[in-house]
Amino acid sequence: MLPKEHGAYGQLSFPLLTAFLVAGVSAGGLLIAVAMAAGFFAHQPAAVLLGLRGVRARRELRRRAVLWLRCAAVIGVAAGVGALLTMPPDARWSLAVPLAPAFLLAIATGRGLEKSWHGEIAASVAFSGAAVPVSLAASASLEAGAAVAIPFALLFVASTLSVRVVTLSVRGGGNTRTRAAARRAALSFAAGASAALGLVVATGLLPAGVLLAAAPGLVTAVAIATYPPNPNRLRTLGWVLIAVSAVTASIVVTSARSSGTQKRSYRAINPVNPQGGI
């Protein structure tokens, strides 16, 4: 019942851990992390029950999958409600940041399209977007949450597109046209994201550290798309992306601490009622 995609574990953990290091640990943030983990571990049993892992797997693992899915759903809903109740009221809207792409992923999974480019991108954005409510739950600024979420979102999306260049060389016997389209998509996304992020940083909406943190992921994705490795080395490629995620996390944390703006007390936002009550 555990997810087989080992890279997904990194996508789940790195944004959450980085957000905790930048904004601090809070009850609401921990509950959000639990809810995200529950949703993560609900995916595999749901895929089994939908027949996405084959007819035999659905027949033989049905009872176990139902048990896992029920447990994950109960834990996820309880943690989500707890996070909603413990977060500062003005920060509750941020839960929609990871929930919206997670909903799109659920739709894609239900249609058997979890491995499609839009299904994988929805998962990437959901994982990285969790950093926003985790940060705001600890009374950090929206800028701090975005400074964590954006570099990881760009890394995950760009790497997803670039890895598809590798897998499409063998999937279904290989297709030169679709592989070339995947390469164009990966390179176009990296170029567009760099330009857009540079513009946002130049206008002062985000600190320069965000652009610096996003650079390793975008450069790595461009390298993979331009010089795709042999498909037999996908495991090694996965470890490379884990290392890039660690570098991204290190830059985000260092940048936040050097700027000294990662933390903004909720007391300053709501001076009338510093406890965050209604």
Helices and strands as residue ranges (DSSP letters): H 6-23, H 27-49, H 55-86, G 89-95, H 96-110, H 117-129, H 131-137, H 142-167, G 171-173, H 176-202, H 208-226, G 231-233, H 234-259, H 266-269
